[in-house]
Amino acid sequence: MLKWLEKNLPKIVMAPAVGLIGWFVYGFILWTLYISFTNSKILPKYELWGFGQYSKLWASRKWLISVDNLLIFTALFLIFCIVIGILLAIFLDQKIRAEGLLRTIYLYPMALSFIVTGTAWKWILNPTLGIQKLVVDWGFENFTFDWLVNREMAIYTIVIAGVWQSAGFVMALFLAGLRSVEDEIIKAAKIDGASLFTVYWKILLPMMRPVFFTSFVILVHISIKSYDLIVALTQGGPGISTTMPALYMTQTAFHKSQVGLSAASAMMMFMAVAAVIIPYLYSELRRENAR
Amino acid sequence: MQDSLQSTYKQLEQKSKYTNIFLRWFLYFILILFASYFIFPLYVMIVTSLKTMEEIRQGTLLTWPSALNFDSWAVAWGGRGYGAGDTFLKPYFWNSIKMVVPAVFFSTFIGAMAGYVLTKWRFKGDKWVFLFLLFGCFIPYQAILLPMARTLGVLGISNSVIGLVLVHTVYGIPFTTLFFRNFYVSIPTELVKAARIDGAGFFKIFFKILLPISAPIIVVTVIWQFTQIWNDFLFGSTFSFGEAAPIQVALNNMVLSSTSVKEYNVDMASAIIAGIPTLIVYVLAGKYFIRGLTSGAVKG
């Protein structure tokens, strides 16, 4: 008995982690999947109902708006974060004075919660007392900036705040990537007469392909999960113009008590994330095995 | 050969000296421009929190307050003292502390153990077990929200700090395991093998050999978990309301509560109070914070 215990001790110690994740991650996802095939309202029902919730979901105007918003947000969020991140990383890589201080400034938003960020930006973008008033005071009297309360433009305020929060993170990833490149490569290229621009554009950035890939995966992941920022900044409004899937899911479940429909929307989000993450994990694993 | 290379290099450097001076200025200009974009909201938050509402209406976002006025901070922290309907952050701040400390401890401990086994007591299929756990880092939590709400209800710990401790411990395990596993993988297994030959057991090896050299990864993990859990809103707002709510939920409720007059100075003071613990950690231990960010995301 004692012998057995000693031999299996590592597995026993491992058991809580595996058990908890097995139950709370895999078990729960299966439960959600099952519920998405039932006609559950306030309380879960366990009678199967087929794909009814999914067809209801894709016929819902609010869900379609959420998906649209997610696509717009993801595209802009990705482009701005990556462009700003790369730019700052390259510039910081030029033996800059006070690099540490600048890096700290670029990255500190990552330490704040999206609720804090959203609260701050909500005040800044406030159409009466915020940026609009600042610019009017500078003498541009006809300047208006009402994106926060404008149905067409409100989604872009979420992009502004989201990029502010996450661009520094991309900068950190790329800076670490650039720093890991050997100096000799850059020197050799310079001797061959390559300009600094060419060195980065033709040599260093192509070498950063894994960093691009990682940033892409993480940013898409952040944007699919966006919830807090929208709640703090617009609550999905004006109207439903800035709803996104994560917000749709919780509202449908906890305010509208449509548990089945909400589970269906959660599974759609899960599949979207899985489509990005599984190839990523696969390639990471292959890279590790190759080492 | 070496000499001629050196001189070509020198020549090139000389030639581009003037372009370089111009480029340097441009470089600093852009860097400072972006620095102001990142600093701007923090500056606005601080000055707004120090102004009176009168000053806020008259000035702009950037105007400096006429006097350092900490009234809104006092209101944000301790309320106005008129009882019902008076929401302030103090009790929720303590809720968050009561939630963060045990959740960080348990998830770090479980992750350390898992990382130890996965690297130093390898067994058949351990790679798959790691992948099994790792997947938990990436799931959108919406996919587990409904069953979690039910489970907490069944266990009788919905709307309580204990419930949130459980939730954060569980969903922290994939990250903590990842951190420790990647750290222990780089430590030579020979150390452990030698100790095993000397008759040291499973726990002795962990506490006597690995734990003493684990300080850096413990710091990274604790900072990561602290920041994640302190900043969480989704779990907090879904599984708690009223008195058990953590600070982010309380902050959001305070800002959204529709009183007749919107007090932006109190809002900003509240936001700073909710953000200050993680900001302090970031300023004091930024290096470890960044290491957590990059390895939590990239995996080392």
Interface residues (C-beta under 8 A of the other chain):
Chain A: E6 L9 P10 K11 V13 M14 P16 A17 V18 L20 I21 G22 F24 V25 G27 F28 I29 W31 T32 I35 P44 I84 L87 L88 F91 L92 Q94 I96 L102 T104 I105 Y106 L107 Y108 P109 M110 A111 L112 S113 F114 I115 V116 T117 T119 A120 W121 K122 W123 I124 N126 L129 G130 I131 K133 L134 D137 W164 G168 F169 A172 L173 A176 K187 K190 I191 G193 T214 I218 H221 I224 K225 Y227 D228 V231 A232 Q235 P245 A246 M249 T250 A253 F254 V259 S262 A263 S265 A266 M267 M269 F270 A272 V273 I277 L281 E284 L285
Chain B: L5 T8 Y9 L12 L27 Y28 I30 L31 F34 A35 Y37 F38 I39 F40 P41 L42 V44 M45 T48 I56 R57 T60 L61 L62 I110 G111 M113 A114 Y116 V117 L118 W121 F123 V129 L131 F132 L133 L134 F135 G136 F138 I139 P140 Y141 Q142 A143 I144 L145 L146 P147 M148 R150 V170 Y171 I173 P174 T177 G201 F202 T227 W230 N231 D232 F233 L234 S237 T238 Q248 L251 N252 V255 L256 Y264 D267 M268 S270 A271 I272 A274 G275 T278 L279 V281 Y282 V283 G286 F289 I290 L293 T294 A297 V298 K299
